[in-house]
Amino acid sequence: MSEKTTVEEMIAIMSRNGWRITEQRRTLAEIFAKSDGYLSPKYVYDQMTVSYPSVSFDTVYRNLRLLSDMGALEQFYFMEGGLKFRNTCLHHHHHHLICTHCEKTLTFDYCPMETSLQLPGHFKITNHRFEVYGICEECQA
């Protein structure tokens, strides 16, 4: 099974959150399902305007942020490349090693949150992200 979210899974997330499934939203899900990497809002907008020339950048960006809030997309901030989005990995808990040169992402299963933590104020963790930025083997060559 693929680690990334499929079109059907993204549509199901939209439906669970009360979204009407339009052709534009289905196209948005397809763009991410076909991609293996991080997509900038501008890239997604450019892809959307191929089929929907009148769609606005604001509409695309708002949908990306809402899909991220719903858990269908993950957002990452790259120092040089700004904010980018990618499919959420729904099938198992893992974290990412992200190359700052080529944006290649490797997954790894170590989770620092699995150790017992002494958190102040009876703080209960409900979610977390752990990303490690560096340079992949190919970019080091």
C-alpha positions in Angstrom: 0.0 0.0 0.0 1.3 3.5 -0.9 2.2 5.7 2.0 0.7 8.8 0.5 -2.9 9.8 0.6 -4.9 8.6 -2.5 -7.5 10.7 -4.3 -10.2 8.6 -2.6 -8.8 9.1 0.9 -8.5 12.8 0.4 -12.1 13.0 -0.9 -13.2 11.0 2.2 -11.4 13.5 4.4 -13.1 16.4 2.7 -16.5 14.7 3.0 -16.0 14.0 6.7 -15.3 17.7 7.2 -18.5 18.7 5.5 -17.1 19.8 2.1 -19.1 19.4 -1.0 -17.0 17.4 -3.5 -16.7 19.5 -6.6 -14.8 18.8 -9.7 -12.3 21.5 -8.7 -11.7 19.8 -5.3 -11.4 16.4 -7.0 -8.8 17.9 -9.4 -6.9 19.3 -6.4 -6.8 15.8 -4.8 -5.6 14.4 -8.1 -2.7 16.9 -8.3 -1.4 15.7 -5.0 -2.0 12.0 -5.6 0.1 12.2 -8.7 3.0 14.1 -7.0 5.8 12.5 -5.0 7.1 15.8 -3.6 6.3 19.1 -2.1 4.2 21.5 -4.1 4.2 25.3 -3.8 0.8 27.1 -3.8 1.9 28.7 -7.1 2.5 25.3 -8.7 -0.8 24.0 -7.6 -2.5 27.2 -8.8 -0.8 26.8 -12.2 -2.0 23.2 -12.5 -5.5 24.1 -11.5 -5.8 26.9 -14.1 -5.2 24.4 -16.9 -8.7 23.0 -16.2 -10.2 26.0 -14.4 -8.8 29.2 -15.9 -11.0 31.4 -13.8 -10.0 29.9 -10.4 -8.2 32.5 -8.2 -5.0 32.0 -6.4 -6.7 33.0 -3.1 -9.2 30.1 -3.6 -6.5 27.6 -4.3 -4.4 28.8 -1.3 -7.4 28.8 1.1 -8.2 25.2 0.0 -4.6 24.1 0.6 -4.7 25.6 4.1 -8.0 24.0 4.9 -6.9 20.6 3.6 -3.8 21.0 5.8 -6.0 21.8 8.8 -8.2 18.7 8.1 -5.1 16.5 7.9 -5.2 15.7 4.2 -2.1 17.7 3.4 1.1 18.4 5.4 2.7 21.8 5.1 6.4 22.4 5.4 8.3 25.7 5.3 11.5 25.6 3.3 14.0 28.4 4.0 14.6 29.2 0.4 11.4 27.8 -1.2 8.8 29.1 1.3 5.6 27.2 2.2 4.9 24.0 0.4 2.4 21.2 0.7 2.4 17.4 0.2 0.1 14.5 0.8 -0.3 13.3 4.4 1.1 9.9 5.1 -1.9 8.2 6.7 -0.8 4.6 6.9 1.8 4.5 9.7 3.4 6.9 12.1 6.8 8.1 11.0 8.8 11.3 10.6 10.8 13.0 7.8 14.4 13.7 6.8 14.2 16.6 4.3 17.0 17.6 2.0 17.3 21.4 1.9 18.9 21.3 -1.5 16.6 19.1 -3.6 13.6 18.7 -1.2 13.9 14.9 -1.3 12.2 13.4 1.7 13.1 10.2 3.5 10.9 8.6 6.1 12.2 7.2 9.3 10.4 5.4 12.1 12.2 6.8 15.1 9.9 9.0 17.2 11.3 11.2 20.1 7.8 11.4 21.5 7.8 7.7 22.4 10.1 8.2 25.3 8.4 9.2 28.5 8.3 13.0 28.9 7.9 15.0 32.1 5.7 17.7 30.8 4.7 20.7 33.0 1.1 21.4 33.9 -0.4 18.0 33.1 0.0 18.9 29.4 -1.5 16.3 27.2 0.0 15.9 23.7 -2.7 15.4 21.0 -0.4 15.6 17.9 3.1 16.4 16.9 5.5 16.7 14.0 9.2 16.0 13.9 11.2 17.0 10.8 15.0 16.9 10.4 16.5 19.1 7.7 19.9 18.4 6.1 21.5 17.4 2.9 20.8 14.0 1.2 23.5 11.7 0.0 23.1 12.6 -3.7 23.4 16.4 -3.0 26.5 15.8 -0.9 28.3 14.2 -3.8 
